């Protein structure tokens, strides 16, 4: 292929090569997820209904790279249904509670290279429910802090 002499061609060298070899690290955080409007006990006290009922809360794994002012993606050990309302409690850098609605839930491929004590079988996407502008500003501040502290490469 013809190239003019002033165009840069060939493999990256020097600074470009060092940048291309940087590793991209995914920061994750365990978050408490509470199911709203879901009765964790049986309605008539039968043992079968109590075993199949969903728990009132569980721990989910947030991926901070997939967190925005509109919503988030995370991994869960429990299947969730679209439209289900949940309350998420982020423990750090300061305790933050936000309401969300499940938008989608897909089964996750367990043949991946992610090693974890707890199997997170489902990938879930949620949309945040933010009633006031003060809560929106507070969430944006938290997201900026998390990105500055954990996601920006130095």
FENKA-V596554 format. One record per residue. N is the residue number from 1. SS is DSSP state (hx for helix, st for strand, lp for the rest). PSI is psi in radians with two decimals (none if undefined). Layout:
# FENKA-V596554
[[N,SS,PSI] [N,SS,PSI]]
This chain:
# FENKA-V596554
[[1,lp,2.42] [2,lp,2.36] [3,lp,2.49] [4,lp,2.68] [5,lp,-0.38] [6,lp,-0.03] [7,lp,2.44] [8,lp,2.22] [9,lp,3.00] [10,lp,-3.09] [11,lp,2.72] [12,lp,2.50] [13,lp,2.83] [14,lp,-2.17] [15,hx,-0.68] [16,hx,-0.69] [17,hx,-0.74] [18,hx,-0.70] [19,hx,-0.66] [20,hx,-0.33] [21,lp,-0.02] [22,lp,2.46] [23,lp,2.53] [24,lp,2.00] [25,lp,2.28] [26,lp,2.09] [27,lp,2.35] [28,st,2.83] [29,st,2.37] [30,st,2.26] [31,st,2.46] [32,st,2.24] [33,st,2.11] [34,st,2.32] [35,st,2.22] [36,lp,2.38] [37,lp,0.20] [38,lp,2.16] [39,lp,2.04] [40,lp,-0.23] [41,lp,2.95] [42,lp,2.56] [43,lp,-0.63] [44,lp,0.13] [45,lp,0.11] [46,lp,2.56] [47,hx,-0.65] [48,hx,-0.78] [49,hx,-0.64] [50,hx,-0.61] [51,hx,-0.57] [52,hx,-0.18] [53,lp,2.54] [54,lp,2.57] [55,lp,2.74] [56,lp,-0.37] [57,st,2.78] [58,st,2.90] [59,st,2.28] [60,st,2.79] [61,st,1.93] [62,st,2.47] [63,st,1.96] [64,st,-0.38] [65,st,-0.32] [66,st,0.77] [67,st,2.23] [68,lp,3.10] [69,lp,-0.44] [70,lp,-0.59] [71,st,-2.90] [72,st,2.86] [73,st,2.48] [74,st,3.02] [75,st,2.47] [76,st,2.64] [77,lp,-0.11] [78,lp,2.35] [79,lp,2.39] [80,lp,2.73] [81,lp,2.58] [82,lp,2.34] [83,lp,-0.16] [84,lp,2.38] [85,st,2.37] [86,st,2.81] [87,st,2.19] [88,st,2.33] [89,st,1.89] [90,st,2.17] [91,lp,-0.42] [92,lp,2.78] [93,lp,-0.32] [94,lp,2.65] [95,lp,2.23] [96,st,2.23] [97,st,2.29] [98,st,2.51] [99,st,2.58] [100,st,2.83] [101,st,2.29] [102,st,2.22] [103,st,-0.72] [104,st,2.77] [105,st,2.18] [106,st,2.58] [107,st,2.41] [108,lp,2.50] [109,lp,2.03] [110,lp,-0.05] [111,lp,0.39] [112,lp,3.08] [113,lp,0.19] [114,lp,2.16] [115,lp,2.23] [116,lp,2.58] [117,lp,-0.74] [118,lp,2.28] [119,lp,2.13] [120,lp,1.74] [121,lp,-0.22] [122,st,2.45] [123,st,2.19] [124,st,2.45] [125,st,2.32] [126,st,2.71] [127,st,2.24] [128,st,2.49] [129,st,1.85] [130,lp,1.81] [131,lp,-0.51] [132,lp,2.77] [133,hx,-0.49] [134,hx,-0.73] [135,hx,-0.64] [136,hx,-0.76] [137,hx,-0.69] [138,hx,-0.74] [139,hx,-0.75] [140,hx,-0.66] [141,hx,-0.76] [142,hx,-0.78] [143,hx,-0.77] [144,hx,-0.71] [145,hx,-0.77] [146,hx,-0.74] [147,hx,-0.73] [148,hx,-0.67] [149,hx,-0.65] [150,hx,-0.44] [151,hx,-0.40] [152,lp,2.21] [153,lp,2.41] [154,lp,none]]
